[in-house]
Amino acid sequence: MIKPPYTLPSYADLNAPGTALHALNKLRGCLPAPVFMGAWHVVHSAFEAYRHNNINIPANVNEIIQPNSNRVTASQKAMLAPVGWIRPTGGPIRLTKLSVKSATDLLLSLQEQTEWRGSEERRQMRLNGNVQPVKGRRDRLLQYVALAEGTENCYQSAENADAATKAVCSMLRRAHRIRWNNKYKEPLWRLVYNGLPTAARLHKDDPCGCCGTDRPDIKHHFWDCPAVQNLVARINTLTNTQITRDNIWLARPMAGISSSVWSVVCVAVVAALDSARKLAYVYTHPKKSSTPIPPFVERQQLITRHVITYFWEFLADYVTVHPSPPWVKDIPPTHPLISSLDYSTLRVVPPPT
């Protein structure tokens, strides 16, 4: 068995693929598993940072690992700063305090920075008239914001792009924090990442089962379809406003509408529209369904009623499950869609007749 002291990989080791990890593998069995795995992730991350991003790693990378008598702790010297890592919260991370989770987070942050640089290059090429493919998470979020807003303002500058992606992530976090069954929140997440099976996404020629539009995409199923517009018209009547697509897709509340209520409303709207999308699919594939297919005119009426019924059922379900959330004290009795009884219990405002 190799005895201490053990020297961590040097600058030359990091410059040669596999050498650093090979040297560290000699410590297997001499260090506790959490310490060894954490050190392995750090060395691997440092090597990837050097190889892919040309990070200037100082020459004084050599550190000595000195296991104590209990073989539980390693050297108290920080090892992340010498290999190019800086913890966002400030201060060094000691090897004894390094876990697999924290080391993995550092590696993921490097990958996110690399993806951002690639996405920024594709954004600038797009401004020059070159159509760029969607390759990363940032590209997908920018494409979603551009579709929701109907403009390409999010592509005009790096600041606009970062603000747009942060806004979508913040919207998804707010939706995730809603104390409700995740099955109602999943359609919104899939809508953001274009993860719903539509004819346009699957490159099929199937028409919309509600209005007959050829090759419907998410924009059609979640905004342009007549059944969707019927629901939007009812919401406009209750809120006395004219909502736009970004109000729903990006959960942007209108003036006079509680942001907490609107987050629930947007989740319920998308969930109801996704249910209608599935029903429309059944109507366009009669051979795969045992349900009798009604005539086309009656079909649109059925899907419209389906959307409206499911939307208000979802609101009623939320109010039944959580009648008194912490923000109920901010909801007046006259609030549209979801109001309160004496600022203590939520209730659903019935749809307009």
C-alpha positions as a Markdown table, in Angstrom:
| # | Residue | x | y | z |
|---|---|---|---|---|
| 1 | Met | 0.0 | 0.0 | 0.0 |
| 2 | Ile | 1.2 | 3.5 | -0.9 |
| 3 | Lys | 2.0 | 5.5 | 2.3 |
| 4 | Pro | 1.6 | 9.2 | 2.8 |
| 5 | Pro | 2.5 | 11.8 | 1.9 |
| 6 | Tyr | 0.7 | 11.9 | -1.4 |
| 7 | Thr | 1.1 | 14.7 | -3.9 |
| 8 | Leu | -1.9 | 15.9 | -5.8 |
| 9 | Pro | -1.6 | 16.1 | -9.6 |
| 10 | Ser | 0.8 | 18.8 | -10.9 |
| 11 | Tyr | 0.3 | 21.4 | -13.7 |
| 12 | Ala | 1.9 | 19.0 | -16.1 |
| 13 | Asp | -0.5 | 16.2 | -15.0 |
| 14 | Leu | -3.5 | 18.5 | -15.7 |
| 15 | Asn | -2.1 | 19.1 | -19.2 |
| 16 | Ala | -2.0 | 15.4 | -20.0 |
| 17 | Pro | -5.4 | 13.6 | -20.4 |
| 18 | Gly | -5.9 | 10.9 | -17.8 |
| 19 | Thr | -2.7 | 11.5 | -15.9 |
| 20 | Ala | -4.3 | 13.5 | -13.1 |
| 21 | Leu | -7.0 | 11.0 | -12.5 |
| 22 | His | -4.6 | 8.1 | -12.7 |
| 23 | Ala | -2.4 | 9.6 | -10.0 |
| 24 | Leu | -5.4 | 10.2 | -7.8 |
| 25 | Asn | -6.7 | 6.7 | -8.3 |
| 26 | Lys | -3.6 | 5.5 | -6.4 |
| 27 | Leu | -5.2 | 7.0 | -3.3 |
| 28 | Arg | -8.2 | 4.7 | -3.5 |
| 29 | Gly | -8.5 | 2.8 | -0.2 |
| 30 | Cys | -6.2 | 5.2 | 1.6 |
| 31 | Leu | -8.8 | 7.9 | 2.0 |
| 32 | Pro | -12.5 | 7.8 | 3.1 |
| 33 | Ala | -14.9 | 7.3 | 0.2 |
| 34 | Pro | -16.5 | 10.8 | 0.4 |
| 35 | Val | -13.1 | 12.5 | 0.5 |
| 36 | Phe | -11.8 | 10.5 | -2.4 |
| 37 | Met | -14.8 | 11.0 | -4.5 |
| 38 | Gly | -14.8 | 14.7 | -3.8 |
| 39 | Ala | -11.1 | 15.0 | -4.7 |
| 40 | Trp | -11.7 | 13.0 | -7.9 |
| 41 | His | -14.5 | 15.3 | -9.0 |
| 42 | Val | -12.3 | 18.4 | -8.3 |
| 43 | Val | -9.4 | 17.1 | -10.3 |
| 44 | His | -11.6 | 16.0 | -13.1 |
| 45 | Ser | -13.3 | 19.4 | -13.1 |
| 46 | Ala | -10.0 | 21.2 | -13.1 |
| 47 | Phe | -8.7 | 19.2 | -16.0 |
| 48 | Glu | -11.9 | 19.9 | -18.0 |
| 49 | Ala | -11.6 | 23.6 | -17.1 |
| 50 | Tyr | -8.1 | 23.7 | -18.4 |
| 51 | Arg | -8.7 | 21.6 | -21.5 |
| 52 | His | -11.9 | 23.2 | -22.8 |
| 53 | Asn | -11.7 | 26.8 | -21.5 |
| 54 | Asn | -7.9 | 27.5 | -21.3 |
| 55 | Ile | -8.2 | 28.5 | -17.7 |
| 56 | Asn | -4.8 | 29.6 | -16.5 |
| 57 | Ile | -3.9 | 27.1 | -13.8 |
| 58 | Pro | -1.0 | 28.3 | -11.7 |
| 59 | Ala | 2.1 | 26.1 | -11.4 |
| 60 | Asn | 1.9 | 25.7 | -7.6 |
| 61 | Val | -0.9 | 23.2 | -7.8 |
| 62 | Asn | 1.0 | 20.6 | -5.8 |
| 63 | Glu | -0.6 | 20.1 | -2.4 |
| 64 | Ile | 0.1 | 17.3 | 0.1 |
| 65 | Ile | -2.7 | 15.1 | 1.4 |
| 66 | Gln | -1.9 | 14.0 | 4.9 |
| 67 | Pro | -4.4 | 11.6 | 6.4 |
| 68 | Asn | -4.5 | 11.7 | 10.1 |
| 69 | Ser | -4.4 | 8.7 | 12.5 |
| 70 | Asn | -8.2 | 8.1 | 12.0 |
| 71 | Arg | -7.8 | 8.3 | 8.2 |
| 72 | Val | -10.9 | 10.6 | 8.1 |
| 73 | Thr | -9.5 | 14.0 | 7.3 |
| 74 | Ala | -7.1 | 15.2 | 4.6 |
| 75 | Ser | -4.9 | 18.3 | 4.4 |
| 76 | Gln | -6.6 | 21.5 | 5.6 |
| 77 | Lys | -5.1 | 23.4 | 2.7 |
| 78 | Ala | -7.6 | 24.6 | 0.1 |
| 79 | Met | -7.2 | 22.9 | -3.2 |
| 80 | Leu | -9.9 | 24.5 | -5.3 |
| 81 | Ala | -8.3 | 28.0 | -5.7 |
| 82 | Pro | -5.0 | 26.6 | -7.1 |
| 83 | Val | -6.8 | 24.6 | -9.8 |
| 84 | Gly | -8.9 | 27.6 | -11.0 |
| 85 | Trp | -12.1 | 27.2 | -9.0 |
| 86 | Ile | -13.7 | 29.9 | -6.9 |
| 87 | Arg | -16.7 | 29.2 | -4.8 |
| 88 | Pro | -19.6 | 31.6 | -5.6 |
| 89 | Thr | -20.3 | 32.2 | -1.9 |
| 90 | Gly | -16.7 | 33.3 | -1.3 |
| 91 | Gly | -13.8 | 31.6 | 0.6 |
| 92 | Pro | -12.0 | 28.4 | -0.1 |
| 93 | Ile | -13.5 | 24.9 | 0.1 |
| 94 | Arg | -11.3 | 22.6 | 2.1 |
| 95 | Leu | -10.8 | 19.0 | 0.9 |
| 96 | Thr | -12.2 | 17.6 | 4.2 |
| 97 | Lys | -15.4 | 19.7 | 3.7 |
| 98 | Leu | -15.8 | 18.7 | 0.0 |
| 99 | Ser | -18.6 | 16.4 | -0.8 |
| 100 | Val | -19.6 | 14.7 | -4.0 |
| 101 | Lys | -22.6 | 17.0 | -4.4 |
| 102 | Ser | -20.6 | 20.2 | -4.0 |
| 103 | Ala | -17.9 | 19.0 | -6.4 |
| 104 | Thr | -20.6 | 18.0 | -8.9 |
| 105 | Asp | -22.2 | 21.4 | -8.6 |
| 106 | Leu | -18.9 | 23.0 | -9.5 |
| 107 | Leu | -18.5 | 20.7 | -12.6 |
| 108 | Leu | -22.1 | 21.6 | -13.6 |
| 109 | Ser | -21.4 | 25.3 | -13.2 |
| 110 | Leu | -18.5 | 24.9 | -15.6 |
| 111 | Gln | -20.7 | 23.1 | -18.1 |
| 112 | Glu | -23.3 | 25.9 | -17.8 |
| 113 | Gln | -20.7 | 28.6 | -18.5 |
| 114 | Thr | -19.5 | 26.6 | -21.6 |
| 115 | Glu | -23.1 | 26.3 | -22.8 |
| 116 | Trp | -23.7 | 30.0 | -22.2 |
| 117 | Arg | -20.7 | 31.0 | -24.4 |
| 118 | Gly | -22.0 | 28.7 | -27.2 |
| 119 | Ser | -25.5 | 30.0 | -26.9 |
| 120 | Glu | -24.2 | 33.6 | -27.0 |
| 121 | Glu | -22.3 | 32.9 | -30.2 |
| 122 | Arg | -25.5 | 31.4 | -31.7 |
| 123 | Arg | -27.5 | 34.4 | -30.6 |
| 124 | Gln | -25.1 | 36.9 | -32.3 |
| 125 | Met | -25.1 | 34.8 | -35.5 |
| 126 | Arg | -28.9 | 34.9 | -35.4 |
| 127 | Leu | -28.8 | 38.7 | -35.3 |
| 128 | Asn | -26.7 | 38.6 | -38.5 |
| 129 | Gly | -29.3 | 36.6 | -40.3 |
| 130 | Asn | -28.0 | 33.1 | -39.8 |
| 131 | Val | -30.6 | 30.7 | -38.5 |
| 132 | Gln | -29.1 | 28.7 | -35.6 |
| 133 | Pro | -30.2 | 25.4 | -34.2 |
| 134 | Val | -31.5 | 25.0 | -30.6 |
| 135 | Lys | -28.7 | 23.2 | -28.8 |
| 136 | Gly | -28.8 | 24.1 | -25.2 |
| 137 | Arg | -31.1 | 25.1 | -22.3 |
| 138 | Arg | -30.5 | 28.8 | -22.8 |
| 139 | Asp | -31.4 | 28.5 | -26.5 |
| 140 | Arg | -34.6 | 26.7 | -25.7 |
| 141 | Leu | -35.7 | 29.3 | -23.1 |
| 142 | Leu | -34.9 | 32.1 | -25.5 |
| 143 | Gln | -37.0 | 30.5 | -28.2 |
| 144 | Tyr | -39.8 | 30.1 | -25.8 |
| 145 | Val | -39.7 | 33.7 | -24.7 |
| 146 | Ala | -39.6 | 34.9 | -28.3 |
| 147 | Leu | -42.6 | 32.7 | -29.1 |
| 148 | Ala | -44.5 | 33.9 | -26.0 |
| 149 | Glu | -43.9 | 37.6 | -26.6 |
| 150 | Gly | -44.2 | 37.4 | -30.4 |
| 151 | Thr | -41.0 | 39.4 | -30.8 |
| 152 | Glu | -37.3 | 38.8 | -30.8 |
| 153 | Asn | -36.4 | 41.4 | -28.3 |
| 154 | Cys | -34.7 | 38.8 | -26.1 |
| 155 | Tyr | -32.1 | 38.2 | -28.9 |
| 156 | Gln | -31.1 | 41.8 | -29.2 |
| 157 | Ser | -28.5 | 41.8 | -26.5 |
| 158 | Ala | -26.8 | 39.5 | -24.0 |
| 159 | Glu | -28.4 | 41.4 | -21.2 |
| 160 | Asn | -31.9 | 40.9 | -22.7 |
| 161 | Ala | -31.2 | 37.2 | -23.3 |
| 162 | Asp | -30.0 | 36.7 | -19.7 |
| 163 | Ala | -33.0 | 38.6 | -18.3 |
| 164 | Ala | -35.4 | 36.6 | -20.4 |
| 165 | Thr | -34.0 | 33.2 | -19.3 |
| 166 | Lys | -33.9 | 34.3 | -15.7 |
| 167 | Ala | -37.6 | 35.3 | -16.0 |
| 168 | Val | -38.6 | 31.9 | -17.3 |
| 169 | Cys | -36.6 | 30.1 | -14.6 |
| 170 | Ser | -38.2 | 32.3 | -12.0 |
| 171 | Met | -41.6 | 31.5 | -13.4 |
| 172 | Leu | -41.0 | 27.8 | -13.2 |
| 173 | Arg | -39.7 | 28.1 | -9.7 |
| 174 | Arg | -42.9 | 29.9 | -8.6 |
| 175 | Ala | -45.0 | 27.3 | -10.3 |
| 176 | His | -43.0 | 24.5 | -8.6 |
| 177 | Arg | -43.5 | 26.1 | -5.2 |
| 178 | Ile | -47.3 | 25.9 | -5.5 |
| 179 | Arg | -48.5 | 23.3 | -3.1 |
| 180 | Trp | -50.5 | 21.3 | -5.6 |
| 181 | Asn | -50.3 | 18.0 | -7.4 |
| 182 | Asn | -47.3 | 17.9 | -9.8 |
| 183 | Lys | -49.5 | 16.5 | -12.5 |
| 184 | Tyr | -51.1 | 19.9 | -12.9 |
| 185 | Lys | -47.7 | 21.6 | -13.1 |
| 186 | Glu | -46.0 | 19.2 | -15.5 |
| 187 | Pro | -47.7 | 20.5 | -18.7 |
| 188 | Leu | -46.3 | 24.0 | -18.1 |
| 189 | Trp | -42.8 | 22.6 | -17.7 |
| 190 | Arg | -43.2 | 20.6 | -20.9 |
| 191 | Leu | -44.6 | 23.6 | -22.7 |
| 192 | Val | -41.5 | 25.7 | -21.9 |
| 193 | Tyr | -39.1 | 23.0 | -23.2 |
| 194 | Asn | -41.4 | 22.0 | -26.2 |
| 195 | Gly | -41.8 | 18.6 | -24.7 |
| 196 | Leu | -45.4 | 18.1 | -25.7 |
| 197 | Pro | -46.2 | 15.8 | -28.7 |
| 198 | Thr | -47.6 | 18.0 | -31.4 |
| 199 | Ala | -47.9 | 17.3 | -35.1 |
| 200 | Ala | -45.4 | 20.0 | -35.9 |
| 201 | Arg | -42.9 | 18.7 | -33.4 |
| 202 | Leu | -43.3 | 15.1 | -34.6 |
| 203 | His | -43.3 | 16.2 | -38.3 |
| 204 | Lys | -46.7 | 14.8 | -39.0 |
| 205 | Asp | -49.5 | 16.1 | -41.2 |
| 206 | Asp | -52.3 | 15.5 | -38.7 |
| 207 | Pro | -54.8 | 18.3 | -38.5 |
| 208 | Cys | -56.1 | 19.8 | -35.3 |
| 209 | Gly | -59.0 | 17.8 | -34.0 |
| 210 | Cys | -60.8 | 21.0 | -33.0 |
| 211 | Cys | -60.5 | 23.4 | -35.9 |
| 212 | Gly | -58.8 | 21.4 | -38.6 |
| 213 | Thr | -55.6 | 23.5 | -38.8 |
| 214 | Asp | -52.8 | 21.6 | -40.5 |
| 215 | Arg | -49.8 | 20.5 | -38.5 |
| 216 | Pro | -50.7 | 22.4 | -35.3 |
| 217 | Asp | -47.8 | 23.3 | -33.0 |
| 218 | Ile | -47.7 | 24.4 | -29.3 |
| 219 | Lys | -48.6 | 28.0 | -30.3 |
| 220 | His | -51.8 | 26.7 | -31.9 |
| 221 | His | -52.8 | 24.3 | -29.2 |
| 222 | Phe | -52.1 | 26.8 | -26.4 |
| 223 | Trp | -53.2 | 30.0 | -28.0 |
| 224 | Asp | -54.5 | 30.2 | -31.6 |
| 225 | Cys | -57.1 | 27.4 | -31.4 |
| 226 | Pro | -60.8 | 28.6 | -31.1 |
| 227 | Ala | -61.3 | 26.6 | -28.0 |
| 228 | Val | -58.4 | 28.4 | -26.3 |
| 229 | Gln | -59.7 | 31.8 | -27.4 |
| 230 | Asn | -63.1 | 31.0 | -26.0 |
| 231 | Leu | -61.5 | 30.4 | -22.6 |
| 232 | Val | -59.4 | 33.5 | -22.9 |
| 233 | Ala | -62.5 | 35.5 | -23.6 |
| 234 | Arg | -64.1 | 34.3 | -20.4 |
| 235 | Ile | -61.0 | 35.2 | -18.4 |
| 236 | Asn | -61.0 | 38.6 | -20.0 |
| 237 | Thr | -64.6 | 39.1 | -19.0 |
| 238 | Leu | -63.8 | 38.3 | -15.3 |
| 239 | Thr | -60.6 | 40.3 | -15.1 |
| 240 | Asn | -61.9 | 43.2 | -17.3 |
| 241 | Thr | -58.6 | 43.1 | -19.2 |
| 242 | Gln | -57.2 | 41.9 | -22.5 |
| 243 | Ile | -54.7 | 39.2 | -21.7 |
| 244 | Thr | -51.9 | 38.4 | -24.2 |
| 245 | Arg | -50.0 | 35.1 | -24.8 |
| 246 | Asp | -47.1 | 36.2 | -22.6 |
| 247 | Asn | -49.5 | 36.8 | -19.7 |
| 248 | Ile | -50.3 | 33.0 | -19.7 |
| 249 | Trp | -47.0 | 31.5 | -21.0 |
| 250 | Leu | -44.8 | 33.6 | -18.8 |
| 251 | Ala | -47.2 | 34.0 | -15.9 |
| 252 | Arg | -47.2 | 37.8 | -16.0 |
| 253 | Pro | -50.1 | 39.1 | -14.0 |
| 254 | Met | -52.1 | 42.1 | -15.2 |
| 255 | Ala | -52.7 | 45.2 | -13.2 |
| 256 | Gly | -54.9 | 44.5 | -10.2 |
| 257 | Ile | -54.3 | 40.7 | -10.3 |
| 258 | Ser | -52.5 | 39.0 | -7.5 |
| 259 | Ser | -49.3 | 37.3 | -8.7 |
| 260 | Ser | -50.0 | 34.3 | -6.4 |
| 261 | Val | -53.5 | 33.8 | -7.8 |
| 262 | Trp | -52.2 | 34.3 | -11.4 |
| 263 | Ser | -49.6 | 31.7 | -11.0 |
| 264 | Val | -52.3 | 29.2 | -10.0 |
| 265 | Val | -54.5 | 30.4 | -12.9 |
| 266 | Cys | -51.7 | 30.0 | -15.5 |
| 267 | Val | -50.9 | 26.4 | -14.3 |
| 268 | Ala | -54.6 | 25.6 | -14.5 |
| 269 | Val | -55.0 | 27.1 | -17.9 |
| 270 | Val | -52.0 | 25.2 | -19.4 |
| 271 | Ala | -53.2 | 22.0 | -17.8 |
| 272 | Ala | -56.7 | 22.4 | -19.2 |
| 273 | Leu | -55.4 | 23.2 | -22.6 |
| 274 | Asp | -53.1 | 20.1 | -22.6 |
| 275 | Ser | -56.1 | 18.0 | -21.7 |
| 276 | Ala | -58.0 | 19.5 | -24.6 |
| 277 | Arg | -54.9 | 18.7 | -26.9 |
| 278 | Lys | -55.2 | 15.1 | -25.9 |
| 279 | Leu | -58.9 | 15.0 | -26.6 |
| 280 | Ala | -58.3 | 16.6 | -30.0 |
| 281 | Tyr | -55.7 | 13.9 | -30.8 |
| 282 | Val | -58.4 | 11.2 | -30.1 |
| 283 | Tyr | -60.7 | 12.9 | -32.5 |
| 284 | Thr | -58.0 | 12.9 | -35.3 |
| 285 | His | -57.2 | 9.2 | -34.8 |
| 286 | Pro | -60.6 | 7.4 | -34.9 |
| 287 | Lys | -59.0 | 4.0 | -35.6 |
| 288 | Lys | -57.0 | 4.2 | -32.4 |
| 289 | Ser | -60.0 | 5.1 | -30.2 |
| 290 | Ser | -63.1 | 3.3 | -29.1 |
| 291 | Thr | -64.9 | 6.6 | -28.5 |
| 292 | Pro | -67.4 | 7.5 | -31.2 |
| 293 | Ile | -66.1 | 10.5 | -33.2 |
| 294 | Pro | -68.7 | 13.3 | -33.4 |
| 295 | Pro | -69.2 | 15.5 | -36.4 |
| 296 | Phe | -66.6 | 18.3 | -36.9 |
| 297 | Val | -68.9 | 21.2 | -35.9 |
| 298 | Glu | -70.0 | 19.4 | -32.7 |
| 299 | Arg | -66.4 | 18.4 | -32.1 |
| 300 | Gln | -65.3 | 22.0 | -31.7 |
| 301 | Gln | -68.2 | 22.7 | -29.3 |
| 302 | Leu | -67.2 | 19.6 | -27.2 |
| 303 | Ile | -63.6 | 20.6 | -26.9 |
| 304 | Thr | -64.5 | 24.2 | -26.0 |
| 305 | Arg | -66.7 | 23.0 | -23.2 |
| 306 | His | -64.0 | 20.5 | -22.2 |
| 307 | Val | -61.5 | 23.3 | -21.8 |
| 308 | Ile | -63.8 | 25.6 | -19.8 |
| 309 | Thr | -65.0 | 22.8 | -17.5 |
| 310 | Tyr | -61.5 | 21.4 | -16.8 |
| 311 | Phe | -60.1 | 24.9 | -16.1 |
| 312 | Trp | -62.7 | 25.7 | -13.4 |
| 313 | Glu | -62.4 | 22.2 | -12.0 |
| 314 | Phe | -58.7 | 22.6 | -11.6 |
| 315 | Leu | -59.2 | 25.9 | -9.8 |
| 316 | Ala | -61.8 | 24.3 | -7.5 |
| 317 | Asp | -59.4 | 21.4 | -6.9 |
| 318 | Tyr | -56.7 | 23.8 | -5.7 |
| 319 | Val | -59.0 | 25.8 | -3.5 |
| 320 | Thr | -60.3 | 22.6 | -2.0 |
| 321 | Val | -56.8 | 21.3 | -1.3 |
| 322 | His | -55.4 | 24.6 | 0.0 |
| 323 | Pro | -58.3 | 26.8 | 1.2 |
| 324 | Ser | -56.1 | 29.0 | 3.3 |
| 325 | Pro | -52.6 | 29.6 | 1.9 |
| 326 | Pro | -50.3 | 32.2 | 3.5 |
| 327 | Trp | -51.2 | 34.8 | 0.8 |
| 328 | Val | -54.9 | 34.6 | 1.3 |
| 329 | Lys | -54.8 | 37.6 | 3.6 |
| 330 | Asp | -53.8 | 39.7 | 0.5 |
| 331 | Ile | -56.8 | 38.5 | -1.7 |
| 332 | Pro | -59.9 | 40.7 | -1.4 |
| 333 | Pro | -63.4 | 39.3 | -1.7 |
| 334 | Thr | -63.8 | 41.0 | -5.0 |
| 335 | His | -60.7 | 39.5 | -6.6 |
| 336 | Pro | -61.4 | 37.9 | -10.0 |
| 337 | Leu | -61.1 | 34.2 | -10.7 |
| 338 | Ile | -60.1 | 33.3 | -7.1 |
| 339 | Ser | -61.3 | 35.5 | -4.3 |
| 340 | Ser | -61.5 | 35.2 | -0.5 |
| 341 | Leu | -64.1 | 35.0 | 2.2 |
| 342 | Asp | -63.2 | 37.7 | 4.7 |
| 343 | Tyr | -59.5 | 37.3 | 3.8 |
| 344 | Ser | -59.4 | 33.9 | 5.4 |
| 345 | Thr | -60.6 | 31.3 | 2.9 |
| 346 | Leu | -60.2 | 31.1 | -0.8 |
| 347 | Arg | -63.2 | 30.5 | -3.1 |
| 348 | Val | -63.5 | 30.2 | -6.9 |
| 349 | Val | -65.4 | 32.8 | -8.8 |
| 350 | Pro | -67.8 | 31.0 | -11.1 |
| 351 | Pro | -67.5 | 31.4 | -14.9 |
| 352 | Pro | -69.6 | 34.1 | -16.7 |
| 353 | Thr | -72.8 | 32.8 | -18.2 |
